[in-house]
């Protein structure tokens, strides 16, 4: 029966190696398939009504949000897509607004969790109706950058790549004819690699989810065949206990050396994030507002940054023209267009990068809003700049 025996006794803070009992999931999954099996079990047992996950679209560079209500379809969402830069928080918000009272399970990265908490503060979403399965995240690479990087740095046709991963400090690809890995540091020092917001992120293990899952710390004969699961809430403890009891998962205690390794990997990723914060923010500190005005002068006022930001909600009240700070139809807009948005989210930017990722003019909006958020945090309470929930 695994770690918990015949009477599963799981509590917050427990850590286990877990792997699926489902042969179909095992064929497609990475690292033991525990995440997919937990989602499938929750749906089968009607703990939730639906699952929001990430699936592969046309290729490995095309990640799409998937709504699943049939447990059999979940195996098709197994595996990671590091070249998918979705934020699922707003997807969940829009779905749950239309489907009042539904219980939903989700796979979430750190920025997803933070965005969901910010949405909950604004009463845009009810966390009681969500079951969050967190996945450790070392960062993502934009699809356009991934194809360029694979072609120029790896010397490989990106269309021949069928799998990619970030592991042991490397970006690794498998393609027709072989596999190859290059250190993330080397790629990023050369202008390639992860999105800028991911480089600065300090929230690598999403402990504000119900369970935090990943491959960090899985060693020995279970390496690549099991998932490291940390129990982060009573809700997560109940799900894991029931899944083990009913045979959906098998578990065992983690190797003590694996626990140590997991901590070292997380620590190394945090140090890397701190390095990029220092590099990005020190350059901005010389003339933050002047840089913002210069960069945003390219703005075409498409509103993508506002529509895709998980914490930016325009006022619903109609304003008269004489009361508007920014004139309608003015392109490029007055600098106040962006300065007011930055002020609006200055205490709640989650560094998800969606504003920058989807900007038609490639304005580094995420760097600006993140710099303002971190500066504000540090001004009032320096410890908030340390690794943890605040990002």
C-alpha angles and dihedrals in degrees: 000000000000130000098340098046120199095330109045111214108185125167139176111284096032118133126200145163107243135183136177127265090203112100094202092053092045090058093057104028131093122226097010101313096256094141094052092045092051091051091047092049092050090052095044092050091046091239082134133021097217144005126225110205141151121261136184116260121187095336143338090292093058114076116178132184112250128199111206127190097157111075091210090065095059094083087069090064094053118123136040129280109199090177090060112095101185125144108210098192097087091041088057093045094053093045094048092047088060094041105048115199097009118141113229134188119206141184107229141186122209094270090049090055093048091048092050091052090050090049089050090053088055090048090241092125138021112230090198088071094053131084107196122203105189123207124202110248129204091178141278135257121222112246093240092049091045093056092045092047094048092049098044105031103028096035090226132127103249090216090066094056113103100172139025134179143170110229137150091001094307138106103227129192133190115204142162102298103017150327135272138186133197127188113261090225092056092047094048095045085057094052098262133095133064128009113276093246091052090052090057096044119117096180103090103146110048099219092163087071120083093252129015113211137180147116098267108117099017106126141155120032091344095058108125090003102073141042124233106231124192116191109226105170143020088253090056092046091054093049094049093046093051094045091052094044092052093047099249090122138028120211144183137180115279119252109259089229088052090055089053092047092050090055091049093050092049091047092050091050091050091050089051089052091050090051092055092045090055092047096047099038098043090055090050095046092071092069112350099164094041090051091048092052092047095048096042091052085086091061116127092191096241090151092225091130091056097041094050100040109105094211102039115092117169118225113273093213120097116242128206117241092248089058096053118107091197119049115237114250095015111142121216088027125228109276087250089074090073098027091059091049091050090049090048093057099028093113097041113035107139095195092238092146096222094128091055096037092055100036109125091211099045094242111168092237096150091057091052097047092043092050091051092048095049092045091053092047093050093046093060103030119006094198089068087074090065123095113287142079096328106080 
